Amino acid sequence: MIRVPTDVIFRSAAETDLPAIVALLADDVIGAGREDVSSAAYLTAFREVTADPRNQLVVADAGGEVAGTLQLTYIPGISRMGAERAQIEGVRVAAAHRSRGLGREMINWAIEQAKARGCGLVQLTSDKRRSDAIRFYESLGFESTHEGMKLRL
């Protein structure tokens, strides 16, 4: 495997990163069908997410280019003796940066953030149609232990 370039840093997303983040979200068959890169709703959502202390919207910055993104949300809970959990969402790696280990580094970084915060669990979901992503997460130790459900509103 090719190693992640040493100039990649993980940092909080800035508003100027938003067009690149949205482009990453739309850059696949599933995302292309549900994202509208021209929507002003992304700016409102960005501001709400970044203002919330329980959320981190992160970019993998490769020499000034947004090479990847993810959102890390900390969820308080009563179960598991009141343990907080971390939810990883919106994981994307730019096409030019795939197959270099960047996705693995991003997820490992998120796991370390959750450990440092004292979370008892890290969770994520992946669309069942993303079989490659599911294999990737399993290779990192994630297990499919629950059946997830959604209700579109």
Secondary structure as a PSIPRED ss2 file (coil, helix, strand):
# PSIPRED VFORMAT (PSIPRED V4.0)

   1 M C   1.000  0.000  0.000
   2 I C   1.000  0.000  0.000
   3 R C   1.000  0.000  0.000
   4 V C   1.000  0.000  0.000
   5 P C   1.000  0.000  0.000
   6 T C   1.000  0.000  0.000
   7 D C   1.000  0.000  0.000
   8 V E   0.000  0.000  1.000
   9 I E   0.000  0.000  1.000
  10 F E   0.000  0.000  1.000
  11 R E   0.000  0.000  1.000
  12 S E   0.000  0.000  1.000
  13 A C   1.000  0.000  0.000
  14 A C   1.000  0.000  0.000
  15 E H   0.000  1.000  0.000
  16 T H   0.000  1.000  0.000
  17 D H   0.000  1.000  0.000
  18 L H   0.000  1.000  0.000
  19 P H   0.000  1.000  0.000
  20 A H   0.000  1.000  0.000
  21 I H   0.000  1.000  0.000
  22 V H   0.000  1.000  0.000
  23 A H   0.000  1.000  0.000
  24 L H   0.000  1.000  0.000
  25 L H   0.000  1.000  0.000
  26 A H   0.000  1.000  0.000
  27 D C   1.000  0.000  0.000
  28 D C   1.000  0.000  0.000
  29 V H   0.000  1.000  0.000
  30 I H   0.000  1.000  0.000
  31 G H   0.000  1.000  0.000
  32 A H   0.000  1.000  0.000
  33 G H   0.000  1.000  0.000
  34 R H   0.000  1.000  0.000
  35 E C   1.000  0.000  0.000
  36 D C   1.000  0.000  0.000
  37 V C   1.000  0.000  0.000
  38 S C   1.000  0.000  0.000
  39 S C   1.000  0.000  0.000
  40 A C   1.000  0.000  0.000
  41 A H   0.000  1.000  0.000
  42 Y H   0.000  1.000  0.000
  43 L H   0.000  1.000  0.000
  44 T H   0.000  1.000  0.000
  45 A H   0.000  1.000  0.000
  46 F H   0.000  1.000  0.000
  47 R H   0.000  1.000  0.000
  48 E H   0.000  1.000  0.000
  49 V H   0.000  1.000  0.000
  50 T H   0.000  1.000  0.000
  51 A H   0.000  1.000  0.000
  52 D C   1.000  0.000  0.000
  53 P C   1.000  0.000  0.000
  54 R C   1.000  0.000  0.000
  55 N E   0.000  0.000  1.000
  56 Q E   0.000  0.000  1.000
  57 L E   0.000  0.000  1.000
  58 V E   0.000  0.000  1.000
  59 V E   0.000  0.000  1.000
  60 A E   0.000  0.000  1.000
  61 D E   0.000  0.000  1.000
  62 A E   0.000  0.000  1.000
  63 G C   1.000  0.000  0.000
  64 G C   1.000  0.000  0.000
  65 E E   0.000  0.000  1.000
  66 V E   0.000  0.000  1.000
  67 A E   0.000  0.000  1.000
  68 G E   0.000  0.000  1.000
  69 T E   0.000  0.000  1.000
  70 L E   0.000  0.000  1.000
  71 Q E   0.000  0.000  1.000
  72 L E   0.000  0.000  1.000
  73 T E   0.000  0.000  1.000
  74 Y E   0.000  0.000  1.000
  75 I E   0.000  0.000  1.000
  76 P C   1.000  0.000  0.000
  77 G C   1.000  0.000  0.000
  78 I C   1.000  0.000  0.000
  79 S H   0.000  1.000  0.000
  80 R H   0.000  1.000  0.000
  81 M H   0.000  1.000  0.000
  82 G H   0.000  1.000  0.000
  83 A C   1.000  0.000  0.000
  84 E C   1.000  0.000  0.000
  85 R E   0.000  0.000  1.000
  86 A E   0.000  0.000  1.000
  87 Q E   0.000  0.000  1.000
  88 I E   0.000  0.000  1.000
  89 E E   0.000  0.000  1.000
  90 G E   0.000  0.000  1.000
  91 V E   0.000  0.000  1.000
  92 R E   0.000  0.000  1.000
  93 V E   0.000  0.000  1.000
  94 A C   1.000  0.000  0.000
  95 A H   0.000  1.000  0.000
  96 A H   0.000  1.000  0.000
  97 H H   0.000  1.000  0.000
  98 R C   1.000  0.000  0.000
  99 S C   1.000  0.000  0.000
 100 R C   1.000  0.000  0.000
 101 G C   1.000  0.000  0.000
 102 L H   0.000  1.000  0.000
 103 G H   0.000  1.000  0.000
 104 R H   0.000  1.000  0.000
 105 E H   0.000  1.000  0.000
 106 M H   0.000  1.000  0.000
 107 I H   0.000  1.000  0.000
 108 N H   0.000  1.000  0.000
 109 W H   0.000  1.000  0.000
 110 A H   0.000  1.000  0.000
 111 I H   0.000  1.000  0.000
 112 E H   0.000  1.000  0.000
 113 Q H   0.000  1.000  0.000
 114 A H   0.000  1.000  0.000
 115 K H   0.000  1.000  0.000
 116 A H   0.000  1.000  0.000
 117 R H   0.000  1.000  0.000
 118 G C   1.000  0.000  0.000
 119 C C   1.000  0.000  0.000
 120 G C   1.000  0.000  0.000
 121 L E   0.000  0.000  1.000
 122 V E   0.000  0.000  1.000
 123 Q E   0.000  0.000  1.000
 124 L E   0.000  0.000  1.000
 125 T C   1.000  0.000  0.000
 126 S C   1.000  0.000  0.000
 127 D C   1.000  0.000  0.000
 128 K C   1.000  0.000  0.000
 129 R C   1.000  0.000  0.000
 130 R C   1.000  0.000  0.000
 131 S H   0.000  1.000  0.000
 132 D H   0.000  1.000  0.000
 133 A H   0.000  1.000  0.000
 134 I H   0.000  1.000  0.000
 135 R H   0.000  1.000  0.000
 136 F H   0.000  1.000  0.000
 137 Y H   0.000  1.000  0.000
 138 E H   0.000  1.000  0.000
 139 S H   0.000  1.000  0.000
 140 L C   1.000  0.000  0.000
 141 G C   1.000  0.000  0.000
 142 F C   1.000  0.000  0.000
 143 E C   1.000  0.000  0.000
 144 S C   1.000  0.000  0.000
 145 T C   1.000  0.000  0.000
 146 H C   1.000  0.000  0.000
 147 E C   1.000  0.000  0.000
 148 G C   1.000  0.000  0.000
 149 M C   1.000  0.000  0.000
 150 K C   1.000  0.000  0.000
 151 L C   1.000  0.000  0.000
 152 R C   1.000  0.000  0.000
 153 L C   1.000  0.000  0.000
